[in-house]
Amino acid sequence: MNFTEDGGVRRINEKKLITLVKKNNDKKAAGEIVKFYYKEIFAYVFRQTSNEELSKDLTQEIFISMLKSLGGFDDEKASFRTWLYKIASNKIIDNYRSTYYKYVTVVDEFDEGLVGYENELEESFQIKEDAKEILEIINTLNTSIQQILRLKIFGGMTFLEIASLIDMSESTVKTKYYSSIKKIKKILEVKKNEQRKRGV
């Protein structure tokens, strides 16, 4: 097996396995890569769908896409993990473009970098009944914004990692992230005001 223990963190010898898959189409090496990342990617998908069967299907499609695209992976541009998350994010976005699924997941927390309006935002976003609306709003945003929000909120990536994936500067990613959060909050407030006026 190509697993090692380093500082208590379980790691995989990705470079060796990727080379084996690229050069020899090594099925065993491909299987090890999939096995190592499967639970992590499935969890990333499930947090956004709350549908086990759909998550299994999408996760399978993500790894199929990964294996088909592996020849184009460049470890000088991004780590394998962040590259894989980009594939996963794109697959989820594609899925919601073609078919509507209800969201029931609630965003538990935001990065500590939120300043000024951090507590207010967290309280708003942690209200369970808002979860479906929040994720529906995310789904209506343009692809690059969706990628930033999904990778940051659900993937737990740093702004620097996201920036390297979508060819933006770190500062631009931060700006887009926080402005999008504020936009979502504003949309929610408008909806709530309309509901109050209607007596809902």
C-alpha positions as CSV (number, residue, x, y, z in Angstrom):
1,M,0.0,0.0,0.0
2,N,1.2,3.5,-0.7
3,F,0.1,5.1,2.6
4,T,2.3,6.8,5.1
5,E,1.9,8.4,8.5
6,D,3.3,11.9,8.7
7,G,2.7,14.1,11.8
8,G,-0.5,12.1,12.5
9,V,-1.9,12.9,9.1
10,R,-2.6,10.0,6.8
11,R,-1.2,10.7,3.4
12,I,-1.1,8.9,0.1
13,N,1.9,8.7,-2.3
14,E,-0.1,10.5,-5.0
15,K,2.7,11.3,-7.3
16,K,3.7,7.6,-7.7
17,L,0.1,6.4,-8.2
18,I,-0.8,9.2,-10.6
19,T,2.3,8.4,-12.7
20,L,1.3,4.7,-12.8
21,V,-2.2,5.6,-14.0
22,K,-1.0,8.1,-16.6
23,K,1.7,5.9,-18.1
24,N,0.4,2.3,-17.6
25,N,-3.3,2.8,-17.0
26,D,-2.7,0.9,-13.8
27,K,-6.1,-0.1,-12.4
28,K,-4.7,-1.0,-9.0
29,A,-3.2,2.4,-8.6
30,A,-6.4,4.1,-9.8
31,G,-8.3,2.0,-7.3
32,E,-6.1,3.2,-4.5
33,I,-6.6,6.8,-5.4
34,V,-10.4,6.4,-5.5
35,K,-10.4,4.4,-2.2
36,F,-8.4,7.1,-0.4
37,Y,-10.5,10.0,-1.5
38,Y,-13.9,8.4,-1.8
39,K,-15.3,9.1,1.7
40,E,-14.1,12.7,1.6
41,I,-15.6,13.5,-1.8
42,F,-18.8,11.7,-1.0
43,A,-19.2,13.8,2.2
44,Y,-18.5,17.0,0.2
45,V,-21.3,16.0,-2.2
46,F,-23.7,14.8,0.4
47,R,-23.4,18.1,2.4
48,Q,-24.9,19.8,-0.6
49,T,-27.6,17.3,-1.6
50,S,-28.6,15.5,1.6
51,N,-29.6,12.7,-0.8
52,E,-27.5,9.5,-0.4
53,E,-28.3,7.9,-3.7
54,L,-27.8,11.1,-5.7
55,S,-24.5,11.6,-3.8
56,K,-23.3,8.1,-4.6
57,D,-24.1,8.6,-8.3
58,L,-22.4,12.0,-8.4
59,T,-19.4,10.7,-6.5
60,Q,-19.0,7.9,-9.0
61,E,-19.2,10.4,-11.9
62,I,-16.6,12.6,-10.2
63,F,-14.1,9.8,-10.0
64,I,-14.8,8.7,-13.6
65,S,-14.2,12.3,-14.7
66,M,-11.0,12.4,-12.6
67,L,-9.6,9.3,-14.2
68,K,-10.5,10.5,-17.7
69,S,-8.9,13.9,-17.0
70,L,-5.9,12.7,-15.1
71,G,-3.6,13.1,-18.2
72,G,-4.1,16.8,-18.0
73,F,-3.4,17.2,-14.2
74,D,-0.4,19.4,-13.5
75,D,0.9,19.3,-9.9
76,E,2.7,22.6,-10.5
77,K,-0.6,24.4,-10.8
78,A,-2.5,22.8,-7.9
79,S,-2.4,19.9,-5.5
80,F,-4.2,16.7,-6.6
81,R,-6.8,17.2,-3.8
82,T,-7.7,20.7,-4.8
83,W,-7.8,19.7,-8.5
84,L,-10.2,16.8,-7.5
85,Y,-12.4,19.2,-5.6
86,K,-12.7,21.4,-8.7
87,I,-14.0,18.4,-10.7
88,A,-16.4,17.7,-7.9
89,S,-17.6,21.3,-7.7
90,N,-18.1,21.4,-11.5
91,K,-20.0,18.1,-11.4
92,I,-22.4,19.4,-8.7
93,I,-23.0,22.7,-10.6
94,D,-23.7,20.7,-13.8
95,N,-26.2,18.6,-11.9
96,Y,-28.1,21.5,-10.6
97,R,-28.2,23.2,-14.0
98,S,-30.0,20.2,-15.5
99,T,-32.2,19.0,-12.7
100,Y,-33.7,20.7,-9.6
101,Y,-33.2,19.0,-6.3
102,K,-34.4,20.4,-2.9
103,Y,-31.6,21.4,-0.5
104,V,-32.0,20.6,3.2
105,T,-28.5,21.2,4.4
106,V,-27.8,24.1,6.7
107,V,-24.4,25.9,6.6
108,D,-23.1,25.4,10.2
109,E,-20.4,28.1,10.2
110,F,-18.3,30.5,8.2
111,D,-14.7,31.3,8.2
112,E,-13.5,33.4,11.1
113,G,-12.3,36.0,8.5
114,L,-15.8,37.5,8.5
115,V,-15.5,40.8,10.2
116,G,-18.0,43.3,11.5
117,Y,-21.1,41.4,10.4
118,E,-19.7,38.0,11.3
119,N,-22.1,37.1,14.2
120,E,-25.1,38.5,12.5
121,L,-24.4,36.5,9.3
122,E,-23.7,33.3,11.2
123,E,-27.0,33.6,13.1
124,S,-28.9,34.2,9.9
125,F,-27.2,31.3,8.0
126,Q,-27.6,28.9,10.9
127,I,-31.4,29.2,11.0
128,K,-32.5,25.8,9.7
129,E,-35.5,27.0,7.7
130,D,-33.2,29.3,5.7
131,A,-30.9,26.5,4.6
132,K,-32.9,25.5,1.5
133,E,-33.2,29.1,0.4
134,I,-29.5,29.8,0.9
135,L,-28.4,26.9,-1.3
136,E,-31.1,27.6,-3.9
137,I,-29.7,31.2,-4.2
138,I,-26.1,29.8,-4.5
139,N,-27.4,27.7,-7.4
140,T,-28.6,30.7,-9.3
141,L,-25.2,32.5,-9.2
142,N,-22.7,32.4,-12.0
143,T,-20.3,29.4,-12.2
144,S,-17.2,31.1,-10.8
145,I,-19.1,32.4,-7.8
146,Q,-20.7,29.0,-7.2
147,Q,-17.2,27.4,-7.3
148,I,-15.8,29.9,-4.7
149,L,-18.8,29.4,-2.3
150,R,-18.9,25.6,-2.7
151,L,-15.2,25.1,-2.3
152,K,-14.9,27.5,0.7
153,I,-18.1,26.6,2.6
154,F,-18.4,22.9,1.8
155,G,-14.9,22.0,0.8
156,G,-13.2,24.0,3.6
157,M,-10.5,25.2,1.2
158,T,-8.4,28.3,1.8
159,F,-8.8,31.4,-0.4
160,L,-5.3,30.7,-1.8
161,E,-6.2,27.2,-2.8
162,I,-9.4,28.4,-4.5
163,A,-7.5,31.1,-6.3
164,S,-5.0,28.6,-7.8
165,L,-7.9,26.5,-9.1
166,I,-9.9,29.2,-10.8
167,D,-7.1,31.4,-12.0
168,M,-7.9,34.5,-9.8
169,S,-5.8,36.4,-7.4
170,E,-6.4,35.5,-3.7
171,S,-7.7,39.1,-3.0
172,T,-10.2,38.8,-5.8
173,V,-11.5,35.5,-4.5
174,K,-11.9,37.0,-1.0
175,T,-13.7,40.0,-2.4
176,K,-16.1,37.9,-4.4
177,Y,-16.7,35.5,-1.5
178,Y,-17.6,38.2,1.0
179,S,-19.7,40.2,-1.5
180,S,-21.6,37.1,-2.4
181,I,-22.3,36.3,1.3
182,K,-23.6,39.9,1.7
183,K,-25.7,39.5,-1.4
184,I,-27.3,36.3,-0.2
185,K,-28.0,37.8,3.1
186,K,-29.7,40.8,1.4
187,I,-31.8,38.5,-0.8
188,L,-32.9,36.6,2.3
189,E,-33.9,39.8,4.1
190,V,-35.9,40.9,1.2
191,K,-37.8,37.6,1.0
192,K,-38.5,37.7,4.8
193,N,-39.8,41.3,4.5
194,E,-42.1,40.2,1.7
195,Q,-43.3,37.3,3.7
196,R,-44.0,39.5,6.7
197,K,-46.0,41.9,4.5
198,R,-48.1,39.0,3.2
199,G,-48.5,37.7,6.8
200,V,-46.8,34.4,6.0
